[in-house]
Amino acid sequence: MCSACEGADEQAGISPILAARARRIEARMPGPKVPDQYWDILLGHAGGSVPWPETRRMLTALDQAEQRPGAALRCDAA
């Protein structure tokens, strides 16, 4: 994550639409679903840490969501 996102009060690099798309993709992936509290942490809505297996699962879902037509990462800090 870039310093613009790390220093902000909220996650600037993942749009709400992309996050919602990634959460739907993640929910359909095999294995246990990532708890909502971990998504809140990743998106900057809560503080804390996320175990690596869940982080990897969320990042995989975000990568897949980004590949869909019309999806784009945005950074309001840039």
C-alpha positions as CSV (number, residue, x, y, z in Angstrom):
1,M,0.0,0.0,0.0
2,C,1.4,3.5,-0.8
3,S,2.1,6.1,1.9
4,A,-0.9,8.1,0.8
5,C,-3.3,5.3,1.9
6,E,-1.3,4.4,5.0
7,G,-1.5,7.9,6.3
8,A,-5.1,8.6,5.6
9,D,-8.1,8.1,7.8
10,E,-9.7,5.7,5.3
11,Q,-8.5,3.5,2.5
12,A,-8.3,5.7,-0.5
13,G,-7.1,3.1,-3.1
14,I,-10.1,0.8,-3.2
15,S,-13.4,2.3,-4.4
16,P,-16.6,1.2,-2.6
17,I,-17.8,-0.4,-5.9
18,L,-14.6,-2.4,-6.3
19,A,-14.7,-3.4,-2.6
20,A,-18.3,-4.6,-3.0
21,R,-17.5,-6.6,-6.1
22,A,-14.5,-8.2,-4.4
23,R,-16.6,-9.1,-1.4
24,R,-19.1,-10.9,-3.6
25,I,-16.3,-12.8,-5.4
26,E,-14.7,-13.7,-2.1
27,A,-18.0,-15.0,-0.7
28,R,-18.2,-17.5,-3.7
29,M,-14.6,-18.7,-3.3
30,P,-14.1,-22.2,-1.8
31,G,-13.3,-22.3,1.9
32,P,-14.4,-20.2,4.9
33,K,-15.6,-16.7,4.2
34,V,-13.5,-13.8,5.5
35,P,-15.3,-12.2,8.5
36,D,-16.7,-8.7,7.9
37,Q,-14.5,-7.2,10.5
38,Y,-11.4,-8.1,8.4
39,W,-12.9,-6.4,5.4
40,D,-13.5,-3.3,7.6
41,I,-9.8,-3.3,8.6
42,L,-8.6,-3.8,5.0
43,L,-10.8,-1.0,3.8
44,G,-9.7,1.4,6.6
45,H,-13.0,1.5,8.4
46,A,-11.5,-0.1,11.6
47,G,-8.1,-0.6,13.1
48,G,-6.4,-3.8,13.8
49,S,-4.6,-6.5,11.9
50,V,-5.7,-9.3,9.6
51,P,-4.1,-12.8,9.5
52,W,-2.2,-13.6,6.3
53,P,-4.5,-16.3,5.0
54,E,-7.5,-13.9,5.1
55,T,-5.4,-11.1,3.7
56,R,-4.3,-13.2,0.8
57,R,-7.9,-14.3,0.2
58,M,-9.1,-10.7,0.1
59,L,-6.3,-9.6,-2.2
60,T,-7.0,-12.4,-4.5
61,A,-10.7,-11.4,-4.6
62,L,-9.7,-7.8,-5.2
63,D,-7.4,-8.8,-8.1
64,Q,-10.3,-10.8,-9.7
65,A,-12.7,-7.9,-9.2
66,E,-10.2,-5.5,-10.8
67,Q,-10.1,-7.7,-13.9
68,R,-13.9,-7.3,-14.6
69,P,-14.9,-4.7,-17.2
70,G,-15.5,-1.3,-15.8
71,A,-13.5,-2.0,-12.6
72,A,-10.7,0.4,-11.7
73,L,-8.6,1.2,-8.7
74,R,-8.7,4.8,-7.8
75,C,-6.6,6.9,-5.5
76,D,-8.0,10.2,-4.4
77,A,-4.7,11.1,-2.7
78,A,-2.8,11.3,-6.0
